[in-house]
Amino acid sequence: MYNPGRRHPRQPKAITQREQKLIDLYSNCKLGMTPQQFYTKWEVTHETIAYICSRSISTVRFWFARGRSYRRPMATDLRHLALMDFLLEHFEKIPEPLLNLLCSKNQSI
């Protein structure tokens, strides 16, 4: 679980006006990318999309199916793909210390 300040759970950090604006921006953002859009843009497999979205490969296959077999991805899946697209597009611009906060220290990028 992301816990950069290693704060004790009983001592929550206060939300400032600036942080509230960021929460509002994120919450109202219509960020989303369909699996088809992601698949077309990036050279990935259904397995990779399943990995990004924390879904089974069979679930992802339903997203690409046609007709009665088609299943619609959840909004969280669309957001995961959009965020991954953003990270892939801007990876080189993200400072390594910031990436280290986002990613586990056990995994080097």
N, CA, C and O of each residue as an XYZ file, in Angstrom:
436
protein
N       0.840     -1.178      0.000
C       0.000      0.000      0.000
C       0.883      1.239      0.000
O       1.891      1.284      0.706
N       0.517      2.233     -0.779
C       1.255      3.483     -0.895
C       1.179      4.240      0.424
O       0.089      4.600      0.868
N       2.320      4.485      1.050
C       2.378      5.222      2.315
C       3.725      5.937      2.370
O       4.625      5.509      3.093
N       3.872      7.041      1.598
C       5.182      7.664      1.450
C       5.745      8.263      2.726
O       6.957      8.225      2.936
N       4.902      8.811      3.578
C       5.395      9.453      4.780
C       5.494      8.512      5.954
O       5.954      8.906      7.026
N       5.073      7.279      5.777
C       5.059      6.279      6.842
C       4.384      6.822      8.098
O       4.820      6.553      9.217
N       3.317      7.589      7.898
C       2.574      8.151      9.019
C       1.824      7.055      9.744
O       1.392      6.068      9.149
N       1.684      7.244     11.002
C       0.885      6.326     11.818
C      -0.569      6.503     11.405
O      -1.005      7.638     11.212
N      -1.338      5.423     11.263
C      -2.726      5.523     10.803
C      -3.599      6.448     11.654
O      -4.605      6.960     11.162
N      -3.244      6.667     12.896
C      -4.064      7.518     13.766
C      -3.700      8.992     13.652
O      -4.324      9.836     14.295
N      -2.707      9.306     12.847
C      -2.283     10.689     12.667
C      -2.399     11.074     11.194
O      -1.389     11.230     10.509
N      -3.624     11.225     10.711
C      -3.783     11.548      9.286
C      -3.281     12.952      8.970
O      -3.337     13.856      9.804
N      -2.800     13.104      7.777
C      -2.305     14.391      7.300
C      -3.496     15.246      6.876
O      -4.389     14.770      6.175
N      -3.508     16.483      7.293
C      -4.595     17.404      6.944
C      -4.572     17.703      5.445
O      -3.509     17.764      4.827
N      -5.744     17.885      4.883
C      -5.886     18.236      3.470
C      -5.952     19.755      3.363
O      -6.821     20.396      3.952
N      -5.018     20.316      2.601
C      -5.003     21.760      2.385
C      -5.941     22.110      1.234
O      -6.460     21.224      0.555
N      -6.154     23.403      1.022
C      -7.005     23.846     -0.085
C      -6.404     23.401     -1.422
O      -7.129     22.989     -2.327
N      -5.099     23.485     -1.537
C      -4.421     23.061     -2.770
C      -4.627     21.563     -3.015
O      -4.888     21.145     -4.143
N      -4.508     20.771     -1.966
C      -4.709     19.330     -2.096
C      -6.158     19.006     -2.411
O      -6.435     18.073     -3.166
N      -7.090     19.766     -1.840
C      -8.505     19.552     -2.142
C      -8.788     19.832     -3.614
O      -9.588     19.135     -4.238
N      -8.131     20.856     -4.170
C      -8.294     21.152     -5.599
C      -7.804     19.977     -6.449
O      -8.415     19.635     -7.461
N      -6.702     19.369     -6.028
C      -6.181     18.206     -6.747
C      -7.151     17.030     -6.655
O      -7.374     16.325     -7.640
N      -7.722     16.822     -5.481
C      -8.724     15.761     -5.304
C      -9.923     16.020     -6.203
O     -10.427     15.102     -6.850
N     -10.381     17.265     -6.245
C     -11.519     17.623     -7.100
C     -11.190     17.403     -8.574
O     -12.006     16.868     -9.325
N      -9.995     17.818     -8.983
C      -9.579     17.640    -10.375
C      -9.579     16.165    -10.750
O     -10.114     15.784    -11.791
N      -8.981     15.339     -9.904
C      -8.905     13.900    -10.170
C     -10.291     13.260    -10.167
O     -10.604     12.439    -11.029
N     -11.108     13.636     -9.205
C     -12.434     13.025     -9.068
C     -13.363     13.389    -10.213
O     -14.226     12.595    -10.589
N     -13.197     14.578    -10.769
C     -14.063     15.028    -11.857
C     -13.482     14.745    -13.236
O     -14.118     15.027    -14.252
N     -12.286     14.194    -13.274
C     -11.626     13.897    -14.537
C     -12.294     12.692    -15.200
O     -12.498     11.659    -14.563
N     -12.622     12.827    -16.443
C     -13.240     11.739    -17.207
C     -12.160     10.940    -17.925
O     -12.244     10.689    -19.127
N     -11.159     10.552    -17.173
C     -10.021      9.835    -17.716
C     -10.422      8.407    -18.060
O     -10.902      7.664    -17.204
N     -10.222      8.033    -19.306
C     -10.556      6.683    -19.708
C     -10.017      6.367    -21.094
O      -9.971      7.228    -21.973
N      -9.615      5.128    -21.270
C      -9.147      4.646    -22.568
C      -9.644      3.223    -22.720
O      -9.456      2.393    -21.830
N     -10.275      2.943    -23.844
C     -10.816      1.604    -24.041
C      -9.678      0.614    -24.294
O      -8.597      1.003    -24.736
N      -9.925     -0.654    -24.015
C      -8.911     -1.663    -24.331
C      -8.534     -1.656    -25.815
O      -7.372     -1.861    -26.165
N      -9.513     -1.420    -26.677
C      -9.247     -1.389    -28.114
C      -8.321     -0.223    -28.467
O      -7.403     -0.378    -29.272
N      -8.563      0.949    -27.861
C      -7.701      2.106    -28.113
C      -6.272      1.836    -27.633
O      -5.304      2.149    -28.326
N      -6.156      1.255    -26.448
C      -4.838      0.959    -25.886
C      -4.111     -0.068    -26.753
O      -2.921      0.073    -27.034
N      -4.834     -1.092    -27.169
C      -4.276     -2.169    -27.992
C      -3.806     -1.634    -29.346
O      -2.780     -2.069    -29.870
N      -4.556     -0.697    -29.902
C      -4.199     -0.102    -31.187
C      -2.981      0.808    -31.055
O      -2.131      0.851    -31.945
N      -2.902      1.525    -29.952
C      -1.813      2.491    -29.760
C      -0.487      1.828    -29.379
O       0.574      2.227    -29.858
N      -0.558      0.826    -28.523
C       0.651      0.191    -27.999
C       0.734     -1.262    -28.472
O      -0.288     -1.936    -28.611
N       1.927     -1.727    -28.711
C       2.140     -3.107    -29.145
C       2.116     -4.011    -27.910
O       3.155     -4.368    -27.356
N       0.905     -4.367    -27.502
C       0.702     -5.182    -26.301
C      -0.182     -6.378    -26.631
O      -0.833     -6.424    -27.675
N      -0.190     -7.330    -25.729
C      -1.049     -8.505    -25.861
C      -2.250     -8.356    -24.931
O      -2.292     -7.462    -24.086
N      -3.206     -9.232    -25.100
C      -4.341     -9.269    -24.174
C      -3.853     -9.573    -22.762
O      -4.424     -9.094    -21.782
N      -2.796    -10.368    -22.665
C      -2.218    -10.706    -21.361
C      -1.683     -9.463    -20.661
O      -1.840     -9.308    -19.450
N      -1.051     -8.580    -21.427
C      -0.524     -7.341    -20.850
C      -1.659     -6.452    -20.360
O      -1.567     -5.867    -19.281
N      -2.712     -6.348    -21.132
C      -3.866     -5.547    -20.721
C      -4.490     -6.143    -19.462
O      -4.884     -5.409    -18.556
N      -4.578     -7.454    -19.404
C      -5.103     -8.114    -18.201
C      -4.235     -7.781    -16.992
O      -4.754     -7.522    -15.907
N      -2.940     -7.787    -17.172
C      -1.989     -7.480    -16.104
C      -2.167     -6.041    -15.612
O      -2.202     -5.795    -14.406
N      -2.278     -5.099    -16.541
C      -2.455     -3.687    -16.193
C      -3.739     -3.476    -15.403
O      -3.759     -2.715    -14.435
N      -4.806     -4.145    -15.812
C      -6.125     -3.943    -15.201
C      -6.417     -4.896    -14.045
O      -7.485     -4.826    -13.437
N      -5.484     -5.774    -13.744
C      -5.691     -6.797    -12.695
C      -6.937     -7.630    -12.978
O      -7.777     -7.846    -12.104
N      -7.030     -8.085    -14.211
C      -8.152     -8.919    -14.657
C      -7.607    -10.217    -15.233
O      -6.419    -10.336    -15.532
N      -8.496    -11.179    -15.380
C      -8.091    -12.432    -16.014
C      -7.998    -12.227    -17.525
O      -8.607    -11.315    -18.086
N      -7.232    -13.086    -18.156
C      -7.101    -13.014    -19.614
C      -8.448    -13.274    -20.271
O      -8.768    -12.657    -21.287
N      -9.233    -14.171    -19.711
C     -10.546    -14.453    -20.307
C     -11.456    -13.229    -20.224
O     -12.241    -12.990    -21.142
N     -11.368    -12.458    -19.155
C     -12.167    -11.230    -19.055
C     -11.780    -10.264    -20.163
O     -12.645     -9.673    -20.810
N     -10.488    -10.105    -20.381
C     -10.020     -9.201    -21.436
C     -10.477     -9.700    -22.802
O     -10.835     -8.895    -23.661
N     -10.470    -10.987    -23.011
C     -10.936    -11.526    -24.301
C     -12.405    -11.182    -24.541
O     -12.809    -10.939    -25.678
N     -13.202    -11.163    -23.474
C     -14.612    -10.758    -23.614
C     -14.719     -9.299    -24.051
O     -15.654     -8.934    -24.765
N     -13.770     -8.461    -23.630
C     -13.784     -7.049    -24.025
C     -13.545     -6.884    -25.521
O     -13.997     -5.910    -26.122
N     -12.838     -7.830    -26.116
C     -12.529     -7.759    -27.542
C     -13.480     -8.609    -28.388
O     -13.402     -8.593    -29.616
N     -14.356     -9.334    -27.745
C     -15.294    -10.201    -28.464
C     -16.343     -9.359    -29.185
O     -16.506     -8.169    -28.917
N     -17.038    -10.000    -30.092
C     -18.123     -9.339    -30.823
C     -19.424    -10.060    -30.520
O     -19.438    -11.230    -30.138
N     -20.499     -9.340    -30.698
C     -21.813     -9.955    -30.530
C     -22.153    -10.268    -29.089
O     -21.848     -9.497    -28.179
N     -22.786    -11.405    -28.897
C     -23.302    -11.770    -27.572
C     -22.201    -12.065    -26.560
O     -22.438    -12.009    -25.353
N     -21.019    -12.374    -27.034
C     -19.906    -12.683    -26.129
C     -19.237    -11.435    -25.551
O     -18.472    -11.520    -24.591
N     -19.535    -10.266    -26.152
C     -18.894     -9.019    -25.716
C     -19.302     -8.655    -24.295
O     -20.472     -8.759    -23.928
N     -18.333     -8.231    -23.505
C     -18.575     -7.681    -22.173
C     -17.894     -6.321    -22.106
O     -16.782     -6.144    -22.603
N     -18.563     -5.382    -21.499
C     -18.034     -4.029    -21.381
C     -17.064     -3.937    -20.197
O     -17.365     -4.447    -19.118
N     -15.913     -3.297    -20.385
C     -15.006     -3.106    -19.253
C     -15.602     -2.116    -18.250
O     -16.421     -1.270    -18.606
N     -15.183     -2.237    -17.014
C     -15.641     -1.329    -15.967
C     -14.912      0.012    -16.104
O     -13.868      0.098    -16.751
N     -15.473      1.045    -15.492
C     -14.843      2.372    -15.519
C     -13.430      2.323    -14.934
O     -12.540      3.032    -15.402
N     -13.227      1.495    -13.923
C     -11.886      1.377    -13.326
C     -10.883      0.795    -14.323
O      -9.707      1.160    -14.303
N     -11.338     -0.101    -15.187
C     -10.456     -0.667    -16.211
C     -10.039      0.412    -17.212
O      -8.875      0.491    -17.606
N     -10.999      1.239    -17.617
C     -10.711      2.327    -18.555
C      -9.730      3.320    -17.941
O      -8.855      3.848    -18.628
N      -9.884      3.569    -16.640
C      -8.986      4.496    -15.942
C      -7.579      3.897    -15.827
O      -6.588      4.599    -16.024
N      -7.493      2.609    -15.510
C      -6.177      1.959    -15.437
C      -5.442      2.077    -16.769
O      -4.251      2.386    -16.802
N      -6.148      1.832    -17.854
C      -5.507      1.900    -19.170
C      -5.111      3.326    -19.523
O      -4.048      3.544    -20.105
N      -5.943      4.293    -19.183
C      -5.615      5.695    -19.454
C      -4.415      6.148    -18.626
O      -3.544      6.857    -19.130
N      -4.369      5.746    -17.373
C      -3.224      6.102    -16.532
C      -1.941      5.439    -17.037
O      -0.877      6.059    -17.045
N      -2.048      4.181    -17.458
C      -0.874      3.495    -18.001
C      -0.417      4.170    -19.285
O       0.784      4.321    -19.512
N      -1.360      4.575    -20.127
C      -1.032      5.299    -21.352
C      -0.299      6.599    -21.011
O       0.704      6.934    -21.641
N      -0.801      7.321    -20.022
C      -0.165      8.568    -19.589
C       1.263      8.305    -19.114
O       2.190      9.025    -19.483
N       1.432      7.267    -18.292
C       2.769      6.939    -17.792
C       3.710      6.537    -18.926
O       4.876      6.933    -18.933
N       3.217      5.760    -19.877
C       4.045      5.358    -21.015
C       4.436      6.563    -21.869
O       5.569      6.649    -22.343
N       3.507      7.484    -22.065
C       3.771      8.683    -22.871
C       4.763      9.624    -22.190
O       5.565     10.270    -22.865
N       4.716      9.706    -20.873
C       5.490     10.715    -20.145
C       6.567     10.120    -19.245
O       7.124     10.814    -18.395
N       6.854      8.848    -19.430
C       7.798      8.127    -18.587
C       9.141      8.844    -18.459
O       9.672      8.975    -17.356
N       9.683      9.302    -19.566
C      11.005      9.941    -19.565
C      11.006     11.270    -18.821
O      12.062     11.722    -18.378
N       9.857     11.898    -18.677
C       9.769     13.205    -18.013
C       9.570     13.080    -16.505
O       9.686     14.069    -15.781
N       9.274     11.883    -16.032
C       9.002     11.680    -14.610
C      10.330     11.435    -13.897
O      11.048     10.494    -14.235
N      10.663     12.277    -12.910
C      11.931     12.085    -12.198
C      11.969     10.730    -11.486
O      10.961     10.263    -10.956
N      13.145     10.115    -11.487
C      13.294      8.788    -10.885
C      12.849      8.738     -9.422
O      12.218      7.759     -9.022
N      13.155      9.766     -8.599
C      12.672      9.716     -7.211
C      11.144      9.639     -7.116
O      10.603      8.990     -6.221
N      10.458     10.308     -8.045
C       8.998     10.248     -8.058
C       8.525      8.861     -8.480
O       7.571      8.330     -7.910
N       9.178      8.277     -9.464
C       8.843      6.911     -9.872
C       9.085      5.933     -8.733
O       8.320      4.985     -8.550
N      10.142      6.159     -7.972
C      10.435      5.285     -6.838
C       9.371      5.386     -5.752
O       9.113      4.413     -5.043
N       8.756      6.554     -5.619
C       7.641      6.684     -4.672
C       6.432      5.907     -5.160
O       5.716      5.292     -4.370
N       6.209      5.938     -6.468
C       5.057      5.262     -7.057
C       5.243      3.753     -7.068
O       4.311      3.003     -6.778
N       6.440      3.316     -7.401
C       6.708      1.889     -7.558
C       7.457      1.351     -6.350
O       8.126      2.089     -5.626
N       7.329      0.072     -6.156
C       8.000     -0.604     -5.051
C       9.508     -0.416     -5.145
O      10.075     -0.430     -6.237
N      10.138     -0.246     -4.027
C      11.593     -0.092     -3.998
C      12.294     -1.376     -4.435
O      13.465     -1.341     -4.812
N      11.594     -2.501     -4.388
C      12.173     -3.780     -4.798
C      12.309     -3.885     -6.308
O      13.054     -4.725     -6.812
N      11.585     -3.030     -7.033
C      11.600     -3.089     -8.486
C      12.275     -1.836     -9.015
O      11.791     -0.730     -8.774
N      13.364     -1.983     -9.719
C      14.003     -0.817    -10.315
C      13.467     -0.638    -11.722
O      13.129     -1.603    -12.407
N      13.398      0.602    -12.134
C      12.852      0.923    -13.455
C      13.980      1.290    -14.387
O      13.742      1.596    -15.555
